[in-house]
Amino acid sequence: MLLKSEESKKVFSNGIAWSRQEAEQVKNRWEYLLPENAVVELRHQLKDVVLNKVFLEQYKGNEFEFPELKKLAVTIKKELLTGIGFIHLRGIRNATITDNELRFIYLVLCLEMGTLSTRYDRLYDVYDRGGDYTTQRIPVSQTKASTNFHTDSTSVNSFPDIIGLLCINQAKEGGESLLASALEAHEQLKQTEPRLLELLYKDFVRDIITPGDQVSLEQLRKNTFPVFSEGKYTDGVSFRYMRYWIETGAQKSNNPLSDTAIKALDYLDDFMNDDKHQLQLKLERGDILFANNHTIAHNRTAYIDHEEKEKKRLLVRTWIHV
């Protein structure tokens, strides 16, 4: 099934541009339910295994056969890379499923789609560590602030293709996931502000936040890449954005943004923050969100957490290279 309004200008070689209304009309393309028998299959295969942190860290993806999960991963990967660009996989509302079983199901799906980055942990726990990304060199994922619309990784040397998020615990209030189509933003710019789009194809310095990169003024000035590119990372259009790290990168490298560049970034922010262009999803325990990091910008609303440690908001993130 194609988007109702889909035309040649809406279809890219690596995905489909969409508005919120268009995405809502094709919910069957991006909302799936994890098959019940996937858990039965998993428990049967792992009946003699101690499913703990060590096992999860060492699992390579070829020790057991999980046909249900493999079939699901093939379907998800195709939609991520050539379709609407995101998948909301609803977990089983089963009180007996453990955190480590959820992590393992998630890990199997991720490994079927590609290679997992170790820039952070392979399975990286996302929770509020009490920091402030505006005063510390830390990713926004380690805070409870709104992240603003962005793609993951500020490193010129690391650009994951797929982002995954597994929900272990929800926040007490807030913390919803927001998605916007970067391809739709590209088309709107092309039609209404082609000069701004041309500028966004030029290099911008990005602050060095991603682990594994040397932090120095020399390296900072080399950490440059465009917001939009075509053929640089895939055959299609790719989007790499987080405004805050563009602004701090410009400031720290003594390379201030021009008025036109600020106007272009304002356009992007206004576009993605418009309700017409953003889709809001609430992840519940056991839900998984996958997004194409080339074509989908994501965001998170600010949240209020539970007081009890065992109830605090906890998501598990993966960066997948295809």
Contacts in CASP RR format, 6 or more apart in sequence:
PFRMAT RR
TARGET T0000
AUTHOR 0000-0000-0000
METHOD contacts of the structure
MODEL  1
MLLKSEESKKVFSNGIAWSRQEAEQVKNRWEYLLPENAVVELRHQLKDVV
LNKVFLEQYKGNEFEFPELKKLAVTIKKELLTGIGFIHLRGIRNATITDN
ELRFIYLVLCLEMGTLSTRYDRLYDVYDRGGDYTTQRIPVSQTKASTNFH
TDSTSVNSFPDIIGLLCINQAKEGGESLLASALEAHEQLKQTEPRLLELL
YKDFVRDIITPGDQVSLEQLRKNTFPVFSEGKYTDGVSFRYMRYWIETGA
QKSNNPLSDTAIKALDYLDDFMNDDKHQLQLKLERGDILFANNHTIAHNR
TAYIDHEEKEKKRLLVRTWIHV
1 26 0 8 1.000
1 28 0 8 1.000
1 29 0 8 1.000
2 16 0 8 1.000
3 10 0 8 1.000
3 16 0 8 1.000
3 18 0 8 1.000
3 22 0 8 1.000
3 25 0 8 1.000
3 26 0 8 1.000
3 84 0 8 1.000
4 22 0 8 1.000
4 25 0 8 1.000
4 26 0 8 1.000
5 22 0 8 1.000
6 16 0 8 1.000
9 187 0 8 1.000
10 16 0 8 1.000
10 17 0 8 1.000
10 18 0 8 1.000
10 183 0 8 1.000
10 187 0 8 1.000
11 17 0 8 1.000
12 183 0 8 1.000
12 236 0 8 1.000
12 237 0 8 1.000
12 295 0 8 1.000
13 82 0 8 1.000
13 234 0 8 1.000
13 235 0 8 1.000
13 236 0 8 1.000
14 81 0 8 1.000
14 82 0 8 1.000
14 234 0 8 1.000
14 235 0 8 1.000
14 236 0 8 1.000
14 237 0 8 1.000
14 238 0 8 1.000
14 292 0 8 1.000
14 294 0 8 1.000
14 295 0 8 1.000
15 81 0 8 1.000
15 82 0 8 1.000
15 83 0 8 1.000
15 84 0 8 1.000
15 85 0 8 1.000
15 183 0 8 1.000
15 292 0 8 1.000
15 295 0 8 1.000
16 83 0 8 1.000
16 84 0 8 1.000
16 85 0 8 1.000
16 181 0 8 1.000
16 183 0 8 1.000
17 181 0 8 1.000
17 183 0 8 1.000
17 184 0 8 1.000
17 186 0 8 1.000
17 187 0 8 1.000
18 84 0 8 1.000
18 181 0 8 1.000
18 183 0 8 1.000
18 184 0 8 1.000
19 181 0 8 1.000
19 184 0 8 1.000
19 276 0 8 1.000
19 277 0 8 1.000
20 275 0 8 1.000
20 276 0 8 1.000
20 277 0 8 1.000
20 278 0 8 1.000
20 279 0 8 1.000
21 276 0 8 1.000
23 30 0 8 1.000
23 84 0 8 1.000
23 181 0 8 1.000
23 279 0 8 1.000
24 279 0 8 1.000
26 84 0 8 1.000
29 79 0 8 1.000
29 83 0 8 1.000
29 84 0 8 1.000
30 79 0 8 1.000
30 84 0 8 1.000
30 85 0 8 1.000
30 86 0 8 1.000
30 87 0 8 1.000
30 88 0 8 1.000
31 87 0 8 1.000
31 88 0 8 1.000
31 90 0 8 1.000
32 72 0 8 1.000
32 75 0 8 1.000
32 76 0 8 1.000
32 87 0 8 1.000
32 88 0 8 1.000
32 89 0 8 1.000
32 90 0 8 1.000
33 89 0 8 1.000
33 90 0 8 1.000
33 91 0 8 1.000
34 72 0 8 1.000
34 89 0 8 1.000
34 90 0 8 1.000
34 91 0 8 1.000
34 92 0 8 1.000
34 105 0 8 1.000
34 288 0 8 1.000
35 68 0 8 1.000
35 72 0 8 1.000
36 92 0 8 1.000
37 68 0 8 1.000
38 66 0 8 1.000
38 68 0 8 1.000
38 69 0 8 1.000
38 72 0 8 1.000
38 105 0 8 1.000
39 92 0 8 1.000
39 94 0 8 1.000
39 97 0 8 1.000
39 101 0 8 1.000
39 105 0 8 1.000
41 66 0 8 1.000
41 67 0 8 1.000
41 68 0 8 1.000
41 69 0 8 1.000
42 66 0 8 1.000
42 69 0 8 1.000
42 101 0 8 1.000
42 104 0 8 1.000
42 105 0 8 1.000
42 108 0 8 1.000
43 101 0 8 1.000
45 64 0 8 1.000
45 65 0 8 1.000
45 66 0 8 1.000
46 64 0 8 1.000
46 104 0 8 1.000
49 55 0 8 1.000
51 98 0 8 1.000
51 100 0 8 1.000
51 101 0 8 1.000
51 104 0 8 1.000
52 100 0 8 1.000
53 100 0 8 1.000
56 100 0 8 1.000
56 103 0 8 1.000
56 104 0 8 1.000
56 107 0 8 1.000
56 123 0 8 1.000
57 122 0 8 1.000
59 104 0 8 1.000
59 107 0 8 1.000
59 111 0 8 1.000
60 111 0 8 1.000
61 107 0 8 1.000
61 108 0 8 1.000
61 111 0 8 1.000
61 112 0 8 1.000
66 108 0 8 1.000
69 105 0 8 1.000
69 108 0 8 1.000
69 109 0 8 1.000
69 112 0 8 1.000
70 108 0 8 1.000
70 112 0 8 1.000
72 89 0 8 1.000
72 109 0 8 1.000
73 108 0 8 1.000
73 109 0 8 1.000
73 112 0 8 1.000
73 113 0 8 1.000
74 112 0 8 1.000
76 87 0 8 1.000
76 89 0 8 1.000
76 109 0 8 1.000
76 113 0 8 1.000
76 290 0 8 1.000
77 112 0 8 1.000
77 113 0 8 1.000
77 162 0 8 1.000
77 322 0 8 1.000
79 85 0 8 1.000
79 87 0 8 1.000
80 86 0 8 1.000
80 87 0 8 1.000
80 113 0 8 1.000
80 162 0 8 1.000
80 290 0 8 1.000
80 291 0 8 1.000
80 292 0 8 1.000
81 161 0 8 1.000
81 292 0 8 1.000
81 322 0 8 1.000
85 291 0 8 1.000
85 292 0 8 1.000
85 295 0 8 1.000
85 296 0 8 1.000
86 179 0 8 1.000
86 289 0 8 1.000
86 290 0 8 1.000
86 291 0 8 1.000
86 292 0 8 1.000
86 296 0 8 1.000
87 288 0 8 1.000
87 289 0 8 1.000
87 290 0 8 1.000
87 291 0 8 1.000
88 281 0 8 1.000
88 283 0 8 1.000
88 287 0 8 1.000
88 288 0 8 1.000
88 289 0 8 1.000
89 109 0 8 1.000
89 287 0 8 1.000
89 288 0 8 1.000
89 289 0 8 1.000
89 290 0 8 1.000
90 284 0 8 1.000
90 286 0 8 1.000
90 287 0 8 1.000
91 284 0 8 1.000
91 285 0 8 1.000
91 286 0 8 1.000
91 287 0 8 1.000
91 288 0 8 1.000
92 286 0 8 1.000
93 284 0 8 1.000
97 286 0 8 1.000
99 168 0 8 1.000
102 166 0 8 1.000
102 168 0 8 1.000
102 285 0 8 1.000
102 286 0 8 1.000
103 123 0 8 1.000
103 166 0 8 1.000
103 168 0 8 1.000
103 316 0 8 1.000
106 123 0 8 1.000
106 166 0 8 1.000
106 288 0 8 1.000
106 316 0 8 1.000
106 318 0 8 1.000
107 123 0 8 1.000
107 318 0 8 1.000
109 288 0 8 1.000
110 116 0 8 1.000
110 164 0 8 1.000
110 318 0 8 1.000
110 320 0 8 1.000
113 162 0 8 1.000
113 290 0 8 1.000
113 320 0 8 1.000
113 322 0 8 1.000
114 162 0 8 1.000
114 320 0 8 1.000
114 321 0 8 1.000
114 322 0 8 1.000
115 320 0 8 1.000
115 321 0 8 1.000
116 122 0 8 1.000
116 123 0 8 1.000
116 318 0 8 1.000
116 319 0 8 1.000
116 320 0 8 1.000
116 321 0 8 1.000
117 158 0 8 1.000
117 160 0 8 1.000
117 318 0 8 1.000
117 319 0 8 1.000
117 320 0 8 1.000
117 321 0 8 1.000
119 153 0 8 1.000
119 155 0 8 1.000
119 158 0 8 1.000
119 210 0 8 1.000
119 211 0 8 1.000
119 212 0 8 1.000
119 319 0 8 1.000
120 211 0 8 1.000
120 317 0 8 1.000
120 319 0 8 1.000
122 318 0 8 1.000
123 316 0 8 1.000
123 317 0 8 1.000
123 318 0 8 1.000
124 141 0 8 1.000
124 316 0 8 1.000
124 317 0 8 1.000
124 318 0 8 1.000
124 319 0 8 1.000
125 314 0 8 1.000
125 315 0 8 1.000
125 316 0 8 1.000
125 317 0 8 1.000
126 141 0 8 1.000
126 142 0 8 1.000
126 165 0 8 1.000
126 314 0 8 1.000
126 315 0 8 1.000
126 316 0 8 1.000
126 317 0 8 1.000
127 142 0 8 1.000
127 312 0 8 1.000
127 313 0 8 1.000
127 314 0 8 1.000
127 315 0 8 1.000
128 142 0 8 1.000
128 143 0 8 1.000
128 144 0 8 1.000
128 305 0 8 1.000
128 312 0 8 1.000
128 313 0 8 1.000
129 138 0 8 1.000
129 142 0 8 1.000
129 143 0 8 1.000
130 142 0 8 1.000
130 143 0 8 1.000
130 144 0 8 1.000
131 138 0 8 1.000
131 142 0 8 1.000
131 143 0 8 1.000
132 143 0 8 1.000
132 145 0 8 1.000
133 139 0 8 1.000
133 140 0 8 1.000
133 142 0 8 1.000
133 143 0 8 1.000
133 145 0 8 1.000
133 244 0 8 1.000
134 244 0 8 1.000
137 208 0 8 1.000
137 209 0 8 1.000
137 215 0 8 1.000
138 209 0 8 1.000
139 209 0 8 1.000
139 210 0 8 1.000
140 147 0 8 1.000
140 148 0 8 1.000
140 150 0 8 1.000
140 244 0 8 1.000
141 147 0 8 1.000
141 317 0 8 1.000
144 171 0 8 1.000
144 302 0 8 1.000
144 303 0 8 1.000
144 304 0 8 1.000
144 305 0 8 1.000
144 313 0 8 1.000
145 302 0 8 1.000
146 299 0 8 1.000
146 300 0 8 1.000
146 301 0 8 1.000
146 302 0 8 1.000
147 298 0 8 1.000
147 299 0 8 1.000
147 300 0 8 1.000
148 242 0 8 1.000
148 243 0 8 1.000
148 244 0 8 1.000
148 269 0 8 1.000
148 299 0 8 1.000
149 178 0 8 1.000
149 180 0 8 1.000
149 241 0 8 1.000
149 268 0 8 1.000
149 269 0 8 1.000
149 272 0 8 1.000
149 273 0 8 1.000
149 278 0 8 1.000
149 297 0 8 1.000
149 298 0 8 1.000
149 299 0 8 1.000
150 241 0 8 1.000
150 242 0 8 1.000
150 243 0 8 1.000
150 297 0 8 1.000
150 298 0 8 1.000
150 299 0 8 1.000
151 182 0 8 1.000
151 239 0 8 1.000
151 240 0 8 1.000
151 241 0 8 1.000
151 242 0 8 1.000
151 293 0 8 1.000
151 294 0 8 1.000
151 296 0 8 1.000
151 297 0 8 1.000
151 298 0 8 1.000
152 160 0 8 1.000
152 163 0 8 1.000
152 293 0 8 1.000
152 319 0 8 1.000
153 159 0 8 1.000
153 160 0 8 1.000
153 210 0 8 1.000
153 240 0 8 1.000
153 293 0 8 1.000
153 319 0 8 1.000
154 206 0 8 1.000
154 207 0 8 1.000
154 208 0 8 1.000
154 209 0 8 1.000
154 210 0 8 1.000
154 223 0 8 1.000
154 242 0 8 1.000
154 245 0 8 1.000
155 206 0 8 1.000
155 208 0 8 1.000
155 209 0 8 1.000
155 210 0 8 1.000
155 212 0 8 1.000
155 213 0 8 1.000
155 223 0 8 1.000
156 206 0 8 1.000
156 222 0 8 1.000
156 223 0 8 1.000
156 224 0 8 1.000
156 225 0 8 1.000
157 213 0 8 1.000
158 210 0 8 1.000
158 213 0 8 1.000
158 319 0 8 1.000
159 233 0 8 1.000
159 238 0 8 1.000
159 240 0 8 1.000
159 293 0 8 1.000
160 293 0 8 1.000
160 319 0 8 1.000
160 320 0 8 1.000
160 321 0 8 1.000
161 233 0 8 1.000
161 234 0 8 1.000
161 292 0 8 1.000
161 293 0 8 1.000
161 294 0 8 1.000
161 320 0 8 1.000
161 321 0 8 1.000
161 322 0 8 1.000
162 290 0 8 1.000
162 291 0 8 1.000
162 292 0 8 1.000
162 293 0 8 1.000
162 318 0 8 1.000
162 319 0 8 1.000
162 320 0 8 1.000
162 322 0 8 1.000
163 290 0 8 1.000
163 291 0 8 1.000
163 293 0 8 1.000
163 298 0 8 1.000
163 317 0 8 1.000
163 318 0 8 1.000
163 319 0 8 1.000
163 320 0 8 1.000
164 288 0 8 1.000
164 289 0 8 1.000
164 290 0 8 1.000
164 291 0 8 1.000
164 317 0 8 1.000
164 318 0 8 1.000
164 319 0 8 1.000
164 320 0 8 1.000
165 177 0 8 1.000
165 283 0 8 1.000
165 288 0 8 1.000
165 289 0 8 1.000
165 290 0 8 1.000
165 315 0 8 1.000
165 316 0 8 1.000
165 317 0 8 1.000
166 286 0 8 1.000
166 287 0 8 1.000
166 288 0 8 1.000
166 315 0 8 1.000
166 316 0 8 1.000
166 317 0 8 1.000
167 283 0 8 1.000
167 284 0 8 1.000
167 285 0 8 1.000
167 286 0 8 1.000
167 287 0 8 1.000
167 288 0 8 1.000
167 314 0 8 1.000
167 315 0 8 1.000
168 285 0 8 1.000
168 286 0 8 1.000
168 314 0 8 1.000
168 315 0 8 1.000
168 316 0 8 1.000
169 285 0 8 1.000
169 306 0 8 1.000
169 311 0 8 1.000
169 312 0 8 1.000
169 313 0 8 1.000
169 314 0 8 1.000
170 282 0 8 1.000
170 283 0 8 1.000
170 284 0 8 1.000
170 285 0 8 1.000
170 313 0 8 1.000
171 303 0 8 1.000
171 304 0 8 1.000
171 305 0 8 1.000
171 306 0 8 1.000
171 313 0 8 1.000
172 303 0 8 1.000
172 304 0 8 1.000
172 305 0 8 1.000
172 306 0 8 1.000
172 311 0 8 1.000
172 313 0 8 1.000
173 303 0 8 1.000
173 304 0 8 1.000
174 301 0 8 1.000
174 302 0 8 1.000
174 303 0 8 1.000
174 304 0 8 1.000
175 300 0 8 1.000
175 301 0 8 1.000
175 302 0 8 1.000
175 303 0 8 1.000
175 313 0 8 1.000
176 280 0 8 1.000
176 281 0 8 1.000
176 282 0 8 1.000
176 283 0 8 1.000
176 300 0 8 1.000
176 301 0 8 1.000
177 280 0 8 1.000
177 281 0 8 1.000
177 282 0 8 1.000
177 283 0 8 1.000
177 289 0 8 1.000
177 298 0 8 1.000
177 299 0 8 1.000
177 300 0 8 1.000
178 278 0 8 1.000
178 279 0 8 1.000
178 280 0 8 1.000
178 281 0 8 1.000
178 298 0 8 1.000
178 299 0 8 1.000
178 300 0 8 1.000
178 301 0 8 1.000
179 278 0 8 1.000
179 279 0 8 1.000
179 281 0 8 1.000
179 291 0 8 1.000
179 296 0 8 1.000
179 297 0 8 1.000
179 298 0 8 1.000
179 299 0 8 1.000
180 271 0 8 1.000
180 272 0 8 1.000
180 277 0 8 1.000
180 278 0 8 1.000
180 279 0 8 1.000
180 296 0 8 1.000
180 297 0 8 1.000
180 298 0 8 1.000
180 299 0 8 1.000
181 277 0 8 1.000
181 295 0 8 1.000
181 296 0 8 1.000
181 297 0 8 1.000
182 228 0 8 1.000
182 237 0 8 1.000
182 239 0 8 1.000
182 241 0 8 1.000
182 294 0 8 1.000
182 295 0 8 1.000
182 296 0 8 1.000
182 297 0 8 1.000
183 237 0 8 1.000
183 239 0 8 1.000
183 295 0 8 1.000
184 277 0 8 1.000
185 239 0 8 1.000
185 268 0 8 1.000
185 271 0 8 1.000
185 272 0 8 1.000
185 277 0 8 1.000
185 297 0 8 1.000
186 197 0 8 1.000
186 228 0 8 1.000
186 237 0 8 1.000
186 239 0 8 1.000
188 271 0 8 1.000
189 196 0 8 1.000
189 197 0 8 1.000
189 200 0 8 1.000
189 267 0 8 1.000
190 197 0 8 1.000
193 264 0 8 1.000
193 267 0 8 1.000
195 260 0 8 1.000
196 260 0 8 1.000
196 263 0 8 1.000
196 264 0 8 1.000
196 267 0 8 1.000
197 228 0 8 1.000
197 264 0 8 1.000
199 260 0 8 1.000
199 261 0 8 1.000
199 264 0 8 1.000
200 226 0 8 1.000
200 227 0 8 1.000
200 228 0 8 1.000
200 264 0 8 1.000
200 268 0 8 1.000
201 226 0 8 1.000
201 227 0 8 1.000
201 228 0 8 1.000
201 229 0 8 1.000
201 230 0 8 1.000
202 226 0 8 1.000
203 224 0 8 1.000
203 225 0 8 1.000
203 226 0 8 1.000
204 224 0 8 1.000
204 225 0 8 1.000
204 226 0 8 1.000
204 227 0 8 1.000
204 246 0 8 1.000
204 250 0 8 1.000
204 261 0 8 1.000
205 220 0 8 1.000
205 221 0 8 1.000
205 223 0 8 1.000
205 224 0 8 1.000
205 246 0 8 1.000
205 249 0 8 1.000
205 250 0 8 1.000
205 253 0 8 1.000
205 255 0 8 1.000
206 223 0 8 1.000
206 224 0 8 1.000
206 225 0 8 1.000
206 242 0 8 1.000
206 245 0 8 1.000
206 246 0 8 1.000
206 249 0 8 1.000
207 220 0 8 1.000
207 223 0 8 1.000
207 245 0 8 1.000
207 246 0 8 1.000
207 248 0 8 1.000
207 249 0 8 1.000
207 252 0 8 1.000
208 214 0 8 1.000
208 215 0 8 1.000
208 219 0 8 1.000
208 220 0 8 1.000
208 223 0 8 1.000
209 245 0 8 1.000
213 219 0 8 1.000
213 223 0 8 1.000
217 252 0 8 1.000
217 253 0 8 1.000
220 249 0 8 1.000
220 252 0 8 1.000
220 253 0 8 1.000
221 253 0 8 1.000
221 255 0 8 1.000
225 232 0 8 1.000
225 240 0 8 1.000
226 232 0 8 1.000
226 240 0 8 1.000
227 239 0 8 1.000
227 240 0 8 1.000
227 241 0 8 1.000
227 246 0 8 1.000
227 264 0 8 1.000
227 268 0 8 1.000
228 237 0 8 1.000
228 238 0 8 1.000
228 239 0 8 1.000
229 237 0 8 1.000
229 238 0 8 1.000
229 240 0 8 1.000
230 236 0 8 1.000
230 237 0 8 1.000
230 238 0 8 1.000
231 238 0 8 1.000
232 238 0 8 1.000
233 294 0 8 1.000
234 294 0 8 1.000
236 294 0 8 1.000
237 294 0 8 1.000
237 295 0 8 1.000
238 294 0 8 1.000
238 295 0 8 1.000
239 294 0 8 1.000
239 295 0 8 1.000
239 297 0 8 1.000
241 268 0 8 1.000
241 297 0 8 1.000
243 265 0 8 1.000
243 268 0 8 1.000
243 269 0 8 1.000
246 257 0 8 1.000
246 265 0 8 1.000
247 257 0 8 1.000
249 255 0 8 1.000
250 256 0 8 1.000
250 257 0 8 1.000
257 265 0 8 1.000
271 277 0 8 1.000
272 278 0 8 1.000
272 297 0 8 1.000
272 299 0 8 1.000
278 299 0 8 1.000
281 289 0 8 1.000
283 289 0 8 1.000
283 315 0 8 1.000
291 298 0 8 1.000
293 319 0 8 1.000
303 313 0 8 1.000
305 312 0 8 1.000
305 313 0 8 1.000
306 312 0 8 1.000
306 313 0 8 1.000
END
